[in-house]
Amino acid sequence: MKKPLQLFFTFFKIGAFTLGGGYAMLSMVEKAVVDQKKWIPNDEFWDMIAVVQSLPGVFAVNTALYVGHRVAGRSGAFAAMLGAIIPSITIILLLATVFREYRDQPVVERIFKGIRPCVVALILAPSLRMIKSAKVTWKTAIIPIATVFLIWWCKISPAYVILAAIAGSLIYALIISRRETARLRDCETPRSPEVPKSRSQKGKEAES
């Protein structure tokens, strides 16, 4: 039960001090899970993020479930999930009871004006790390640029973009696999040995 308890308190702390939703918690999750606890290697962590953000459901809960199951199985997944959702549910219930009454107060408005830029920074920092870990080059930069254009400018649902990315990746992997198979076949095909020419054949070639 030691690992599930550690997972619970780790994600409870992350959930209690995260502002701005699931993507804003990435920096805290990476620091706790990768740097401090060393439960997951850095490369696997960002691969996990790529998979989790493609799945339906709440991003923070999906992240907690994956990390918990990876570290301590089903009990770890359940403990991490509870730790991630209990703080937010408690805070939301408390805010719901008092926010209507105090939301027009100047102090409250100033607090939210200060929080919004911090949330942008919390989301931007892990995004830059994700770009670095994904090893985006000038050749592959067209993919995220096209994705932003389709979602932001063309107003296409991210679900369709994800499905198209999955289909394109499968087609690309199939093409590469077939090319590799054909190359290996060419390497394995034995070449027929050259038959030495007789003296009469050499003489005919010299006369011609």
C-alpha contacts under 8 A as a table, 3 or more apart, distances in Angstrom:
res1	aa1	res2	aa2	distance
1	M	4	P	5.44
1	M	5	L	6.26
2	K	5	L	5.34
2	K	6	Q	6.25
3	K	6	Q	5.01
3	K	7	L	6.12
3	K	71	V	7.50
3	K	72	A	6.28
3	K	76	G	6.89
4	P	7	L	5.00
4	P	8	F	6.10
4	P	68	G	7.54
4	P	72	A	6.47
4	P	75	S	6.27
4	P	76	G	4.51
4	P	77	A	7.90
4	P	79	A	5.56
4	P	80	A	7.22
5	L	8	F	5.00
5	L	9	F	6.25
5	L	79	A	6.89
6	Q	9	F	5.37
6	Q	10	T	5.96
7	L	10	T	5.09
7	L	11	F	6.13
7	L	68	G	6.53
7	L	76	G	6.57
7	L	79	A	6.27
7	L	80	A	5.09
7	L	83	G	7.50
8	F	11	F	5.50
8	F	12	F	5.89
8	F	76	G	7.97
8	F	79	A	4.87
8	F	80	A	4.71
8	F	81	M	7.57
8	F	82	L	6.71
8	F	83	G	4.54
8	F	84	A	7.66
9	F	12	F	4.83
9	F	13	K	6.06
9	F	83	G	6.24
10	T	13	K	5.37
10	T	14	I	6.35
10	T	32	A	7.26
10	T	80	A	7.79
10	T	83	G	7.35
11	F	14	I	4.81
11	F	15	G	5.85
11	F	29	V	7.91
11	F	64	A	7.20
11	F	80	A	5.85
11	F	81	M	7.73
11	F	83	G	4.86
11	F	84	A	4.93
12	F	15	G	5.11
12	F	16	A	6.02
12	F	80	A	7.89
12	F	82	L	7.73
12	F	83	G	4.02
12	F	84	A	5.28
12	F	85	I	7.74
12	F	86	I	7.19
12	F	87	P	6.45
13	K	16	A	5.15
13	K	17	F	6.35
13	K	83	G	7.76
14	I	17	F	5.53
14	I	18	T	5.91
14	I	25	M	6.94
14	I	28	M	6.44
14	I	29	V	7.02
14	I	84	A	7.09
15	G	18	T	5.45
15	G	25	M	7.80
15	G	83	G	7.15
15	G	84	A	5.00
15	G	85	I	6.87
15	G	86	I	7.83
15	G	87	P	5.70
15	G	88	S	6.38
16	A	87	P	5.05
16	A	88	S	6.69
18	T	21	G	7.13
18	T	24	A	6.68
18	T	25	M	5.61
19	L	24	A	6.49
19	L	25	M	7.53
19	L	115	I	7.98
19	L	119	V	6.25
20	G	23	Y	7.40
20	G	24	A	5.43
20	G	25	M	7.87
20	G	119	V	5.24
20	G	122	L	7.78
20	G	123	I	7.81
21	G	24	A	5.60
21	G	25	M	6.85
21	G	60	A	7.52
22	G	25	M	5.37
22	G	26	L	7.03
22	G	58	V	7.70
22	G	59	F	5.41
22	G	60	A	4.63
23	Y	26	L	5.48
23	Y	59	F	7.61
23	Y	60	A	7.76
23	Y	122	L	7.72
23	Y	123	I	5.56
23	Y	126	P	7.62
24	A	27	S	6.99
24	A	119	V	6.58
24	A	122	L	4.77
24	A	123	I	4.60
24	A	126	P	7.77
25	M	28	M	5.38
25	M	29	V	6.11
25	M	60	A	7.68
25	M	122	L	7.43
25	M	123	I	7.97
26	L	29	V	5.04
26	L	30	E	5.96
26	L	123	I	7.89
26	L	126	P	6.07
27	S	30	E	5.20
27	S	31	K	6.16
27	S	122	L	7.30
27	S	125	A	7.34
27	S	126	P	5.82
28	M	31	K	5.13
28	M	32	A	6.11
29	V	32	A	5.20
29	V	33	V	5.71
29	V	34	V	7.75
30	E	33	V	5.33
30	E	34	V	5.20
30	E	35	D	6.73
30	E	42	N	8.00
30	E	45	F	7.58
31	K	34	V	5.71
31	K	35	D	4.89
31	K	36	Q	6.15
32	A	35	D	5.93
32	A	36	Q	5.01
32	A	37	K	5.93
32	A	38	K	7.88
33	V	36	Q	6.22
33	V	37	K	5.20
33	V	38	K	5.72
33	V	39	W	5.56
33	V	40	I	6.38
34	V	37	K	6.16
34	V	38	K	4.53
34	V	39	W	6.04
34	V	40	I	5.46
34	V	41	P	6.01
34	V	42	N	6.04
34	V	45	F	7.48
35	D	38	K	5.55
38	K	41	P	6.79
39	W	71	V	6.51
40	I	44	E	6.51
40	I	45	F	6.14
40	I	67	V	7.95
41	P	44	E	5.38
41	P	45	F	6.13
42	N	45	F	5.04
42	N	46	W	6.54
43	D	46	W	5.51
43	D	47	D	6.28
43	D	133	S	7.12
44	E	47	D	4.97
44	E	48	M	5.99
45	F	48	M	5.03
45	F	49	I	6.31
46	W	49	I	4.87
46	W	50	A	6.26
46	W	130	M	6.70
46	W	133	S	6.92
46	W	134	A	7.91
47	D	50	A	5.13
47	D	51	V	6.44
48	M	51	V	5.14
48	M	52	V	5.98
48	M	63	T	7.98
48	M	66	Y	7.79
49	I	52	V	5.04
49	I	53	Q	6.00
49	I	63	T	7.29
50	A	53	Q	5.61
50	A	54	S	6.60
51	V	54	S	5.32
51	V	55	L	6.76
52	V	55	L	5.35
52	V	59	F	6.81
52	V	62	N	6.18
52	V	63	T	6.40
53	Q	56	P	7.80
53	Q	59	F	6.20
54	S	162	I	6.71
57	G	61	V	7.74
57	G	62	N	6.99
58	V	61	V	5.40
58	V	62	N	6.15
59	F	62	N	5.17
59	F	63	T	6.13
60	A	63	T	5.16
60	A	64	A	6.23
60	A	84	A	7.09
61	V	64	A	5.09
61	V	65	L	6.09
61	V	81	M	5.79
61	V	84	A	6.56
61	V	85	I	7.20
62	N	65	L	5.08
62	N	66	Y	6.18
63	T	66	Y	5.26
63	T	67	V	6.19
64	A	67	V	5.28
64	A	68	G	5.85
64	A	77	A	6.73
64	A	80	A	5.21
64	A	81	M	5.34
64	A	84	A	6.73
65	L	68	G	5.17
65	L	69	H	5.99
65	L	76	G	7.90
65	L	77	A	4.50
65	L	78	F	6.91
65	L	80	A	6.30
65	L	81	M	5.71
66	Y	69	H	5.28
66	Y	70	R	5.96
66	Y	77	A	6.71
67	V	70	R	5.02
67	V	71	V	6.13
67	V	77	A	6.97
67	V	80	A	7.66
68	G	71	V	5.25
68	G	72	A	5.84
68	G	73	G	6.59
68	G	74	R	7.46
68	G	75	S	7.68
68	G	76	G	4.29
68	G	77	A	3.81
68	G	78	F	7.19
68	G	79	A	7.15
68	G	80	A	5.39
68	G	81	M	7.73
69	H	72	A	5.38
69	H	73	G	4.03
69	H	74	R	5.46
69	H	75	S	7.42
69	H	76	G	5.43
69	H	77	A	4.46
70	R	73	G	6.10
70	R	76	G	7.98
70	R	77	A	7.89
71	V	76	G	6.61
72	A	75	S	6.38
72	A	76	G	4.42
72	A	77	A	7.12
73	G	76	G	5.29
73	G	77	A	6.27
74	R	77	A	5.01
74	R	78	F	6.19
75	S	78	F	5.18
75	S	79	A	6.12
76	G	79	A	5.09
76	G	80	A	6.01
77	A	80	A	5.24
77	A	81	M	6.07
78	F	81	M	5.15
78	F	82	L	6.25
79	A	82	L	5.23
79	A	83	G	6.19
80	A	83	G	5.06
80	A	84	A	6.18
81	M	84	A	5.16
81	M	85	I	6.31
82	L	85	I	5.38
82	L	86	I	5.82
83	G	86	I	5.79
83	G	87	P	7.29
84	A	87	P	6.78
84	A	88	S	7.49
85	I	88	S	5.44
85	I	89	I	6.07
86	I	89	I	5.27
86	I	90	T	6.08
87	P	90	T	5.20
87	P	91	I	6.08
88	S	91	I	5.16
88	S	92	I	5.94
89	I	92	I	5.20
89	I	93	L	6.14
90	T	93	L	5.28
90	T	94	L	6.31
91	I	94	L	5.12
91	I	95	L	6.08
92	I	95	L	5.05
92	I	96	A	5.94
93	L	96	A	5.13
93	L	97	T	6.57
94	L	97	T	5.45
94	L	98	V	6.77
95	L	98	V	5.33
95	L	99	F	5.20
96	A	99	F	5.53
96	A	100	R	7.22
97	T	100	R	7.31
98	V	101	E	5.45
98	V	102	Y	6.35
99	F	102	Y	5.26
99	F	103	R	5.24
100	R	103	R	5.56
101	E	104	D	7.58
102	Y	105	Q	5.40
102	Y	108	V	7.05
103	R	108	V	6.05
103	R	109	E	6.94
104	D	108	V	7.10
104	D	109	E	6.87
105	Q	108	V	5.38
105	Q	109	E	6.41
106	P	109	E	5.12
106	P	110	R	6.20
107	V	110	R	5.17
107	V	111	I	6.24
108	V	111	I	5.06
108	V	112	F	6.42
109	E	112	F	5.30
109	E	113	K	6.22
110	R	113	K	4.98
110	R	114	G	6.27
111	I	114	G	5.23
111	I	115	I	6.25
112	F	115	I	4.90
112	F	116	R	6.20
113	K	116	R	5.60
113	K	117	P	7.50
114	G	117	P	6.28
114	G	118	C	7.04
115	I	118	C	5.22
115	I	119	V	6.25
116	R	119	V	5.11
116	R	120	V	6.47
117	P	120	V	5.09
117	P	121	A	6.41
118	C	121	A	5.12
118	C	122	L	6.18
119	V	122	L	4.98
119	V	123	I	6.25
120	V	123	I	5.25
120	V	124	L	6.03
121	A	124	L	4.97
121	A	125	A	6.02
122	L	125	A	5.66
122	L	126	P	7.15
123	I	126	P	6.03
123	I	127	S	6.43
124	L	127	S	5.03
124	L	128	L	6.31
125	A	128	L	5.41
125	A	129	R	6.52
126	P	129	R	4.89
126	P	130	M	5.99
127	S	130	M	5.00
127	S	131	I	6.31
128	L	131	I	5.10
128	L	132	K	6.39
129	R	132	K	5.06
129	R	133	S	6.12
130	M	133	S	5.06
130	M	134	A	5.92
131	I	134	A	5.15
131	I	135	K	6.45
131	I	136	V	6.06
132	K	135	K	5.27
132	K	136	V	6.69
133	S	136	V	7.98
136	V	139	K	7.93
136	V	140	T	5.82
136	V	141	A	5.91
137	T	140	T	5.25
137	T	141	A	5.76
138	W	141	A	5.14
138	W	142	I	7.63
139	K	142	I	6.83
140	T	143	I	5.82
140	T	144	P	7.97
141	A	144	P	5.87
141	A	145	I	6.38
142	I	145	I	5.07
142	I	146	A	5.83
143	I	146	A	5.23
143	I	147	T	6.16
144	P	147	T	4.91
144	P	148	V	6.17
145	I	148	V	5.25
145	I	149	F	6.22
146	A	149	F	4.99
146	A	150	L	6.09
147	T	150	L	5.19
147	T	151	I	6.18
147	T	161	V	7.05
148	V	151	I	5.30
148	V	152	W	5.69
148	V	153	W	7.64
149	F	152	W	5.40
149	F	153	W	5.16
149	F	154	C	6.59
150	L	153	W	5.79
150	L	154	C	4.83
150	L	155	K	6.36
150	L	156	I	5.71
150	L	161	V	7.79
151	I	154	C	5.87
151	I	155	K	4.95
151	I	156	I	4.89
151	I	157	S	6.33
151	I	158	P	6.30
151	I	161	V	7.84
152	W	155	K	5.48
152	W	156	I	7.60
156	I	160	Y	7.12
156	I	161	V	7.38
157	S	160	Y	5.59
157	S	161	V	6.73
158	P	161	V	4.94
158	P	162	I	6.10
159	A	162	I	5.17
159	A	163	L	6.26
160	Y	163	L	5.08
160	Y	164	A	6.09
161	V	164	A	5.07
161	V	165	A	6.10
162	I	165	A	4.99
162	I	166	I	6.18
163	L	166	I	5.11
163	L	167	A	6.20
164	A	167	A	5.10
164	A	168	G	6.02
165	A	168	G	5.08
165	A	169	S	6.01
166	I	169	S	5.13
166	I	170	L	6.22
167	A	170	L	5.20
167	A	171	I	6.24
168	G	171	I	5.15
168	G	172	Y	6.07
169	S	172	Y	5.08
169	S	173	A	6.03
170	L	173	A	5.09
170	L	174	L	6.09
171	I	174	L	5.07
171	I	175	I	6.25
172	Y	175	I	5.18
172	Y	176	I	6.24
173	A	176	I	5.16
173	A	177	S	6.01
174	L	177	S	5.05
174	L	178	R	6.19
175	I	178	R	5.24
175	I	179	R	6.24
176	I	179	R	5.12
176	I	180	E	6.13
177	S	180	E	5.13
177	S	181	T	6.12
178	R	181	T	5.02
178	R	182	A	6.13
179	R	182	A	5.14
179	R	183	R	6.14
180	E	183	R	5.06
180	E	184	L	6.21
181	T	184	L	5.19
181	T	185	R	6.25
182	A	185	R	5.10
182	A	186	D	6.29
183	R	186	D	5.16
183	R	187	C	6.34
184	L	187	C	5.05
184	L	188	E	6.17
185	R	188	E	5.10
185	R	189	T	6.10
186	D	189	T	5.34
187	C	190	P	7.95
197	K	201	Q	6.21
197	K	202	K	6.66
198	S	201	Q	5.33
198	S	202	K	6.36
199	R	202	K	5.06
199	R	203	G	6.13
200	S	203	G	5.04
200	S	204	K	6.26
201	Q	204	K	5.13
201	Q	205	E	6.25
202	K	205	E	5.16
202	K	206	A	6.20
203	G	206	A	5.04
203	G	207	E	6.22
204	K	207	E	5.11
204	K	208	S	6.19
205	E	208	S	5.17
